[in-house]
Amino acid sequence: MNPIKRLIGNLSIFGARFSGIGGPIQQEGEQSPLPSYTGESKASSVTFDSAMTVSAVWACNRIMAETIAAMPLHCYKIKGGRPEENTEYQLWRLLNYQPNRYQTYTEFWETTCLNLFSWGNAYIGIERVGDTIVSLLPLMAAQMEVMLLEDGEIVYKYTDSDGNVKIYARESIWHIKLFGNGIVGLSPLGYARQTVSTAVATNNRVSKLAENGGKQSGILTIDRVLDETQRKAIRRNFDSLTQGPDDTLFVLEAGMEYQPTSISPSDMQLIEQRRFNIEDICRFWGVPSVLVNDTQGSTVWGSGIQQIIEGFYKFTIRPNLERIESSMRRHLQPQKDWSKYVLQFDVDSLLRMDAKSRVETLGAAINNGQMTPNEARASEGRGPKEGGDTLYLNSTLIPANIAGSNNGGQADGAQTTPTEPEPDQVQK
């Protein structure tokens, strides 16, 4: 037996004993992004639609998808070891202007990221004419199955809404995945099922309480034996004690007593539970809870929104941008272009400082010769000015091409005024 296959088999057996069938283990057949363990019980069943009714799940997916979709995608051509922006590269033009016949640039990335951050995988169908990619169409991750064949090849099985099955070769699918087993990524929605189910059940309980005007279920006792007809009549007359939003003053007579049997909202700690659900869901998606409008969210990443955004960028957005950029290079660009063209998201729109800070930063960059005035103007969306393409050094604004020259810092061709010698230096 091949030693590599024997090793893989041993690892698969160990993994199966440790976590059950499924999980992130590579094995022949269907690769599942969902956990094999779902908990002893679920407070409420969870589907994609029911999960998205939880505001924290909706907000986490929305902020991740919209943040990435709002970033411009640049293409750079490497010349002499230095990148120069290029707008003629065919793949960049396809992504930037019309990825497919249905979507704009923003819509394409929103759909892709929604699938990626919900199911852990995004699948985009690639349509080619010859060697040229002419269309990139997102396919719904919930309808896709990834199969690992005996020879190590990967195929994709897609089932449409009518039940029709289509098999795609690996070259026909652009597959972006979160961390997982290397074949599929793990689904945040699947692994957060317990937390999301608790949030759904809590919301359902709050809705029920609101529907009943905050009334609790209970027992109505009476000091005599009633027949079935009397029981039905009393239950019908006093249903409003536990049901309906109406507030009615009931007069209980003949020794009747009402005793609540359900736990009160305060005893159930519904407010605290709902708040914890937000924090727990945000942990699965890597989003600071304060960014999904949690007013109780802590600011341990900094004292202001700028520090929180920078932390969100470093620990959540940047790793995912790197994931997408490397996936584009691997799946969409031919190998001959890997060292020639670079597709890269522009994060300046996310990290953009306030006006005062930008002026100070640009001024320092111009003073230190890192940027020309026209480059600084371009970063602010302003047109170039004559003479603005010169680099300057230090606060004296000396052109870089003459700083330290032998003519005393004068521009080429400038006239210098001769100095008179000191009296004691005059030769006698």
N, C-alpha and C positions, 0 to 999 in steps of 0.2 A: 504493500500500500504506500502511496506517495506520502512522505513524511510531513509535507505541508498540510495535506488533507487530514492526516492523522491528528496533527496539532489542532487544526480547526475543529475536528470532531471532539477532541478532548475538551477544548474550551467551550464548545456548545453544550456538552454534557454538564460541565461545571456550572455554566450559566443557567441551564434549565433547573438544576437542583437549587440554585441560589434564589432565582427570581421567577421560576415557572416558565412555561412556554411563552414566547413572545419577547417583549422588551427590546433592548437594543442589540440583541445577539444576531450575528450574521449566520443564516442557515439557508439552505436551498428552499426555494418556494417563495411564498408571499412575504414581503417585509412590512411589518406593521409599525406605524408611528405611535400606536396607542399602548398604554401599559396593560400588562396581563392582570395586574392586581387592581381591583376597583374598590377595595374596602369591604368591611363586613356588611355594611348597609349604606344606602344612600337616602338622604333626607328627601330628595326629589329627583326624578329622572332628568337627565341633561341631554339636550341636543344642541346643535349650533344655534338654532333659532331661540330656544329657551335661554341659552347662555347669553345671547346678545340682548336679552331683555334686562339683564343686570347692568346697571349703568357703568359700573367699574370695568366690566369686560368690554362693553362698547367703547368706553373712553380710551382704554389702553390700546385697543386695536386701531381706533381712529387716529390717536395722536402719533402712533408709530407709522401708520401708513401715510398720513397726510404730511408728516414732517419729512419723510424721505421723498415723497412725490413732489414736494415743493422745492427740492434742491435741483438746480440746473446740473446737467451732465455735460462735461467738457471732454473734448478729444484733443490729445496732444501728440504731435509727431516729434520723435526724437531725432535731432540733428546735431551732430558733433557732441553727443552726450548731454545736450540741453533740450528741454521740451519746448516746443512752439505750438501754439494753439492752431488747430486745423479743423476747418468746417467742411471739407470736401470728402472726408472718409465716409464711404457708403453706409456702413453699419451705424455710425453716429447719426447720419441724416435720417435713417429709418427710425431709430429710437426717438430722436428729437422731434420729428415732424409728424409721422404717421406710422406707429408700430404695426397697426392692422387697420382694416377698413371700418372698424367700429369705434376705436378709442383714440383719444388724444394722449400726449405724453403723460400728463398728470393722471388721467383715468387708468392708463395702463399700469403705472406703478402703484396706484392705490389698490387695484384688483390683485396685483401680484403680491403686494405686502400683506393684504388682508388674508390671503391664503397662507402665506409664509408664517405669519405670527399667530394664526389660529390653529393650523394643522401641522406646522413645523416643516412644511414642504410647499413649494410653488412650482407648478408645471406649466411650461409655455411651449405650445406647439410651434415648430419651426417649419416654414414653407420656403423652399428653395427653387430657384430657376438656374439650373447648372450648379455652379459653386456659390452663387450669390443669394443671400437671404433676402426675401422680399416681403415676408410677413412674420410677425411674432404674436401669437394669440394665446392669452392665458386660458388654461383649462382648470376646472374646479377640482381642488385637491380631494374633496370628499368623494368624488366619483372615479378616482384614479387608484389603481393597485400596481405596486412595483413587484416584479417577479425576478428572482435571482436563479438563473438556470444552472445546470450541472457543469457546464463549461465555463462558468464565471460571467457569462453575458447577462446583461440586464434588458428586460423588455417591460413596456408599460401597457397596462390593460385599462382602457377607458370605457366606462359605461355611461351612455347619454341618458337623458330624461325619458326616452322611449324604450329603454332597455337594450338598445343596440350596443354591441361590444366592438371596439376597435383596438387593434394591437399596434403599438408604435415601437419602432426600433430606437435604440438609445440615441442615435444621431438625429432623430426627429423630435426630441424633447430636450428643452433647456430646463434642467432640474436644479433649483436652488433649494438648499436644505439647511436647517438649523443643526446644532450638534446632535449627533446620534451614533449610528453604527457604521457610517460611511456610505451606506446604501440609501437609507432614509433618515430624515431628521425626526426628533421626538416632538410630539404635539403638545404645546402648552395647554391647549384646551382639554386634551385628553388627560394629562397629568394633573390638571387643576380641577378634575371632575368633582371630587369630594367637596372642595371649597365652594365651587360654583353651585353645586346642588344645595348646599347649606344656605347660600345666598338666595337661591330661587325659593326655597322653602320659607325662609324668613320673610321675603317679600310677599309670598302668598299669604302668610299669616297676618302680616300688617294690612294687606288688602282686605282680608276677611274681617279683621277688627274694624277697619274703616267702614266697610259695608254695613256692619251691624252697629255702628255708632259706638264702638268700643265695649259692647256688651259681652259678658262672659256666659258660657254655657253653665248650667247648674241643675239642681234638684229642687222640685217643689213638693214639700211634704204636707200631709194633712192627718189629723188624728182620728181617722175613721177609715173603714174599708169601702172602696168604691167599686162599682161594677164597670164593665168595659165602656159602656155608653158615657158614664160620668167622667171616666178618665179622658176619653176623647174630647169631651166638651171642655174640661178644664185645660187640657193641653192647647186646644184651639183658642180659648179665651186669653191664655197667658203666654202665647208664643212670642209676643213682643218683648217679654222679659229678656230673651236671649237672641232674638233675631230682629232685623230691620233697624233703620236709622232713627225711627221716631222715639222721642222721649215722652213717655206717658207715666202719669202718677197712678200706680196700682194700689188698690186697697185689698189686702189679704185678710180674710175673715175665717171664722170657724177653725181657728188653730193652725192656719196655713203658715208655712215658713219657706223662705227661699234661701238656698245655700249654694254659692258658686262652686263648681267642681274644676274648672279650667284654671290654669295659672294666669295671673294678671300680667299685662305687658311689662310692668316694672320688675315683677319677679322673674320673668323670662329674660330680662335684660336685653330687650329687642334693640334698643338704640345702640348699646355697646356692641352687640353682635353684628349689627349692620356696619358699624364703623370698623370692626375688626375684619369683616369680610372684604372691605375695600382695601385695607392694608395687605391682606393675604393674597388677594388677586393681583395687586400691583407687584408683589414679590415674584409671582410667576412670569409676568411680562417685563420685569425690570424697569418699571416706570415709577418715579417718585410719586407718592400718592397726592402730594400737593399740586402736581401738574394735571390731575384729573378732578380738580376743584374740591379736594378734601380739606376743609378748613381746619381740621385738627392735625393735618400732616406736619411732621417735624421738618426742620431745615438743618439737619445735621451735615449736609453737604455745603453749607455756607449760610451767610446771614441774609442773602437776598436772592431774587429770582435769577440774576446773572450767574451766580455761583451754582445754583441748582441746575440751570440749563447746561453749564459747562460740564458738571458731573454727569448729567443725563447723556450728553454727547460722548464723553470719554468711555463710559461704562456700558452704554446701551446702543446708541446710534452708530458710533464709529465701528465697533466690531461687526455690525450688520452691514454697513456700507462696504467694509473690506470683504465681507462674505459675498456680496452681490458683485462687486468689481472683479474679484478673482474668478467668480463663476462666469461672468461675461467673457473674460479672456479665455477661459478653458473651453466653453461650449460654443461661443459665437465667432471668435476670431480664429482664422487659420494660423498655424504655427509660424509661418513666415512673417506675420504681423505682430507677434508677441513682443518683439524687441523694438518694433518701429512705431507702434501706435498704443497709446494709453487712454483708456476711458475712465474718467474719474469724476465723482460728484463734487460739487462746489459747496463746501460747508460754511462759507462766509455768511450766507444769508441766515444761518442758524446762530452763529456766534457773533453777529454784527453788534458792535458796541454803540453806545449813545453818541450823539453828535459831538459833544465836547471831547469825549475820549478819542473819537476817530480823528479829530483835528489835531490833537496832541500827538497821537501815534504817527499820523502821516507826516507831521512836521518833523518829528524826530527821524523818521525814515529818510526824508529829503536831506536833512542836515548831515546824516551819516553816510550819504552816498548809496543808500540801499534802493532808492527809488527816485525817478525823475519827477518833476512837478506835473508833467502830463500824465504819467502813470498814476499819480495820486489823484488827479482830476478824473481820470477814467474810472477809478475805483468808486468815485462818488457820482458817476453817471454824467460827468461834465465833459465838454469838448476840449480839444487841445488848444494851447496857446503858442504863439511864436516864441521860440527860444526855450520852450519848456521841456525839450528833450535832452538837456544837459544835466549830467550828474554833478552834484555839489558835495563838498566836504566841509565839516565843522560849521560853526556858527557864523564864520566870516563869508560863507557862500562863495568859496573859491572854486571855479570849475575844476573838476577832477583831472582833466587832461593837462593842466599846467601847475597843479599843486606841487611844490617842492622842486620846480625847475630852476635852472641857473639864472634866469632873468629876474629873480627876485619876486616871483609871483605875478609878474606882468603878463598879460596876454601877448601872444605872438604878434610882433609888429608894433607893440606899444612903445612910445618914446619915454625915455627915462631922463630925469633932470640931473645933470652932474652936480656934485656937491663941492663946495670950496674947501680946500685943505685948512686945517687949523694953523694958526700963526706959528706955533712952535714946530710944525711939520714942513714949513717952507724952507726949501734948500737955499742955503746962503752961498 
